[in-house]
Amino acid sequence: MATEADRSKLLAALKAAAESTRLRLLFILSHGEFNVSELTRILGQSQPRLSRHLKLMVDAGLLERQREGSWVLFRLREDGTGGELAQFITRLGEADNDLIADDLRKVQAVLAERREKAEAYFASVAPEWDRIRSLHVAEGAVEAAMLDMAGEGPFALHVDIGTGTGRMLELFASRTREAVGIDSSREMLAAARGRLAAEELRHVKLRLADARELPLDDAVADLVSIHQVLHYLDEPAAVLAEAARILAPGGRLLVADFAPHDLEFLRDECAHRRLGIKQDDMRRWLDRAGLLLLRQHNLPPPPEKGEHGLTVSLWLAQKPR
């Protein structure tokens, strides 16, 4: 039975949602997380006015506010009375509302700009990708830890999401009978094909595809790897859910990414969408995907890198049998 506190929270959330701009914000943020500058562009309203709306919605429990360096990101709340109401409203659909439909067209334009920026960066660094990664953290130590966490196998099918230059496919090649590398960048796949051809890894395939829509059937993979990919994505949870879909019962998901940091140049110069991945976020995403977290391990940077170093976090999860 609902308590008086529950009823008060629901009333506050209903009042916060019952306004045109705030209702539009709910539908916009149902398509991912956005910063204030992006929301200002979509809605065509001043930043001070929009900030007041956002604060009211956060206070009412409809939205979550998260600071990442100089950015403040907003997204729909996933729990609590306000979160349940926000999810319920957006599940009703946009209905026949021209204003919301126009907002969502602008949302797609913003998302397209993000993808273009990331793809432009990928195209410019594809031949040097492995070298750039090594500047951030000792890659050999990360790879050794990943091999240890994944286990000896053999794995019937290994799928590497966001395969880049194909290094993960190469790393696990001796433990897999078949492997598929997925990437949305033609330039990256060209670099991967060059690497794999040199190693004569004929049991490895490469596919151009979106990580949120993998060209694979359900429950076919017993190892999925995602190496230094999630910090580029708008929707890491969607990619983890797709990884869970293709995992066979008992299959393993191995993720490597940066721990939270404050190196803004990675966002400005290298198209990083997130300044690292928080442990709480990863646990929530895995739980929503129906995966069990088995192990988590951190690899700190070498002492000589000091405050400019990056810690790499590893997560091993499993699909229940």
C-alpha positions in Angstrom: 0.0 0.0 0.0 1.3 3.4 -0.9 2.5 5.6 1.9 1.9 9.3 2.3 5.5 9.9 1.3 4.9 7.8 -1.9 1.8 9.8 -2.7 3.7 13.1 -2.2 6.5 12.0 -4.5 4.0 11.0 -7.2 2.2 14.3 -6.9 5.4 16.3 -7.2 6.5 14.2 -10.3 3.1 14.7 -11.9 3.2 18.5 -11.4 6.8 18.6 -12.8 5.7 16.6 -15.9 2.5 18.6 -16.5 4.1 21.4 -18.6 4.8 21.6 -22.3 8.6 22.1 -22.3 9.1 19.6 -19.6 7.0 17.0 -21.4 9.1 17.6 -24.5 12.2 17.1 -22.4 10.9 13.7 -21.3 10.5 12.5 -24.8 13.9 13.9 -25.9 15.7 12.2 -23.0 14.0 8.9 -23.7 16.3 8.8 -26.7 19.5 9.0 -24.6 21.4 11.4 -22.5 22.1 15.0 -23.6 24.0 18.0 -22.3 22.4 21.4 -21.8 23.9 22.8 -25.0 22.4 20.1 -27.1 19.0 20.4 -25.3 19.1 24.2 -26.0 19.7 23.6 -29.7 16.9 21.0 -29.9 14.3 23.1 -28.0 15.3 26.5 -29.2 15.1 28.0 -25.7 17.6 29.9 -23.6 20.0 28.1 -21.4 18.8 29.8 -18.1 15.2 28.9 -18.8 16.0 25.4 -19.8 18.2 24.9 -16.7 15.3 25.9 -14.5 13.1 23.2 -16.1 15.8 20.6 -15.7 16.4 21.4 -12.1 12.7 21.1 -11.3 12.6 17.7 -13.0 15.7 16.5 -11.3 14.3 17.6 -7.9 11.0 15.8 -8.7 12.8 12.6 -9.5 12.0 12.5 -13.2 15.6 13.0 -14.4 19.1 12.2 -13.4 21.9 14.7 -13.5 25.4 13.7 -13.9 28.6 15.8 -14.2 31.4 14.6 -16.5 34.2 17.1 -16.5 32.9 20.4 -17.9 29.7 18.7 -19.2 26.5 18.1 -17.3 24.5 15.3 -18.8 20.8 14.6 -18.2 18.8 11.3 -18.7 15.6 9.8 -17.6 15.6 8.4 -14.1 15.4 4.6 -14.1 14.1 4.0 -10.5 11.9 5.6 -7.9 8.4 7.0 -8.2 9.5 9.8 -10.6 11.5 7.4 -12.7 8.6 5.0 -13.1 6.3 7.9 -14.1 8.9 9.2 -16.6 9.2 5.8 -18.2 5.5 5.3 -18.2 4.9 8.6 -20.0 7.5 8.0 -22.7 6.2 4.5 -23.3 2.9 5.9 -24.3 4.5 7.2 -27.5 4.7 10.7 -29.0 1.1 10.5 -30.2 0.1 13.0 -32.9 2.1 15.9 -31.6 3.9 17.9 -34.3 6.1 19.8 -31.8 7.5 16.6 -30.2 7.9 15.1 -33.7 10.0 18.1 -34.7 12.0 17.8 -31.5 12.8 14.2 -32.3 14.0 15.1 -35.8 16.4 17.5 -34.2 17.5 14.7 -31.7 18.4 12.5 -34.7 20.4 15.4 -36.2 22.3 15.9 -32.9 23.0 12.1 -32.8 24.1 12.1 -36.4 26.6 14.9 -35.7 28.0 13.0 -32.8 28.5 9.9 -35.0 30.1 12.0 -37.7 32.6 13.5 -35.3 33.6 10.1 -34.0 33.8 8.5 -37.4 36.0 11.4 -38.6 38.3 10.7 -35.8 38.3 7.0 -36.5 39.1 7.7 -40.1 42.0 9.9 -39.2 43.7 7.5 -36.7 42.8 4.1 -38.1 46.4 3.2 -39.2 47.8 4.4 -35.9 45.1 3.2 -33.5 47.1 0.6 -31.6 49.9 3.1 -31.1 47.5 5.8 -29.7 45.9 3.3 -27.3 49.3 2.4 -25.9 49.9 6.1 -25.0 47.1 5.9 -22.5 47.9 2.6 -20.7 50.2 -0.3 -21.0 48.3 -2.5 -23.5 50.3 -5.6 -22.8 49.3 -5.7 -19.2 45.6 -5.1 -20.2 45.8 -8.0 -22.7 47.3 -10.4 -20.2 44.6 -9.6 -17.7 41.9 -10.0 -20.3 43.3 -13.4 -21.3 43.4 -14.5 -17.6 39.8 -13.3 -16.9 38.3 -14.8 -20.0 39.6 -18.3 -19.4 41.3 -20.9 -21.6 38.3 -21.8 -23.7 38.2 -23.1 -26.3 35.4 -20.8 -27.4 33.2 -21.9 -30.3 32.4 -18.4 -31.3 34.1 -15.2 -30.1 32.4 -11.9 -31.1 34.4 -8.6 -30.7 32.1 -5.6 -30.6 33.8 -2.4 -31.9 36.7 -4.4 -33.1 38.8 -1.4 -34.4 42.0 -2.8 -35.8 41.1 -6.3 -34.8 43.6 -6.7 -32.0 41.2 -8.6 -29.7 40.4 -11.1 -32.5 44.1 -11.7 -32.9 44.7 -11.9 -29.1 42.0 -14.6 -28.6 42.6 -16.4 -32.0 44.3 -19.4 -30.5 41.4 -20.0 -28.1 38.5 -19.7 -30.6 37.2 -21.9 -33.3 35.4 -19.1 -35.0 35.4 -15.3 -34.5 33.5 -12.3 -35.7 34.6 -8.7 -35.4 32.0 -6.0 -35.6 32.7 -2.3 -36.4 30.8 0.6 -37.9 33.9 2.2 -39.4 35.0 1.0 -42.9 38.4 2.5 -42.2 38.8 0.5 -39.0 37.7 -2.7 -40.7 40.3 -2.0 -43.5 43.0 -1.8 -40.9 41.7 -4.9 -39.2 41.7 -6.8 -42.5 45.3 -5.8 -43.0 46.3 -7.1 -39.5 44.3 -10.4 -39.8 45.6 -11.1 -43.3 49.1 -10.7 -42.1 48.5 -13.3 -39.3 46.6 -15.6 -41.7 43.7 -15.9 -39.3 41.2 -17.4 -41.7 38.7 -18.4 -39.0 38.0 -14.7 -38.3 35.3 -12.7 -40.1 34.7 -9.0 -40.1 31.3 -7.3 -40.5 30.3 -3.7 -40.9 27.4 -3.1 -38.5 26.0 -1.0 -35.7 26.8 -2.3 -32.2 23.2 -1.9 -31.2 22.0 -4.2 -34.0 24.4 -7.0 -34.4 24.0 -9.2 -37.5 23.9 -12.4 -35.4 21.2 -14.7 -34.1 20.3 -15.1 -30.4 22.4 -17.2 -28.1 25.2 -18.0 -30.5 28.4 -16.7 -28.9 30.2 -18.0 -25.8 32.6 -15.1 -25.6 31.9 -11.5 -26.3 34.6 -8.8 -25.9 34.2 -5.0 -25.8 37.6 -3.4 -25.6 37.8 0.4 -25.1 34.5 1.1 -26.9 31.9 2.1 -24.3 33.3 5.5 -23.7 32.5 6.5 -27.3 28.9 5.5 -27.1 25.7 7.4 -26.4 24.0 4.2 -25.1 26.3 1.7 -23.5 23.4 -0.1 -21.9 21.9 -0.8 -25.3 25.2 -2.3 -26.6 25.5 -4.5 -23.4 21.9 -5.6 -23.9 22.7 -6.6 -27.5 25.8 -8.5 -26.3 23.6 -10.3 -23.8 21.2 -11.2 -26.6 23.8 -13.0 -28.7 25.4 -14.7 -25.7 24.6 -18.4 -25.2 23.6 -19.5 -21.7 26.8 -19.7 -19.7 28.5 -17.4 -22.2 30.9 -14.7 -21.0 31.1 -11.0 -21.6 34.5 -9.3 -21.1 34.7 -5.5 -21.1 37.8 -3.3 -20.8 37.4 0.5 -20.6 38.8 3.5 -18.7 37.9 4.2 -15.1 36.5 7.7 -14.5 39.0 10.5 -15.1 39.2 14.2 -15.8 41.3 14.3 -19.0 39.1 16.7 -21.0 41.3 16.6 -24.0 40.2 13.0 -24.7 36.7 14.3 -25.3 37.7 17.4 -27.2 40.4 15.8 -29.4 39.6 12.1 -29.5 35.7 12.1 -29.6 35.3 10.4 -26.2 31.7 10.7 -25.2 32.3 9.7 -21.6 35.3 10.4 -19.3 35.5 6.8 -18.2 32.9 4.3 -17.0 31.7 4.3 -13.4 31.4 1.1 -11.5 27.8 1.8 -10.4 26.8 2.5 -14.0 28.4 -0.8 -15.2 26.7 -2.8 -12.5 23.3 -1.3 -13.4 23.7 -1.9 -17.1 24.8 -5.5 -16.6 21.9 -6.1 -14.3 19.4 -4.6 -16.8 20.9 -6.9 -19.5 20.3 -9.9 -17.3 24.0 -10.6 -16.9 25.8 -11.6 -13.7 29.0 -9.8 -12.8 31.7 -12.4 -11.9 34.9 -10.3 -11.6 36.0 -6.8 -11.7 39.7 -5.7 -11.8 41.5 -2.4 -12.1 44.9 -1.8 -13.7 46.4 1.6 -12.6 48.7 3.5 -14.9 52.5 3.4 -14.6 53.8 5.8 -11.9 55.6 7.9 -14.4 52.3 9.0 -16.0 51.2 10.6 -12.8 48.0 12.6 -12.9 47.9 12.2 -16.7 47.6 8.5 -16.5 44.5 6.4 -17.0 43.3 3.4 -15.0 41.8 0.6 -17.0 38.9 -1.3 -15.6 38.0 -4.9 -16.5 34.6 -6.6 -16.0 33.8 -10.2 -16.6 30.0 -11.1 -16.7 28.1 -14.2 -17.5 24.7 -15.1 -18.9 22.9 -17.4 -16.5 22.5 -21.0 -17.5 
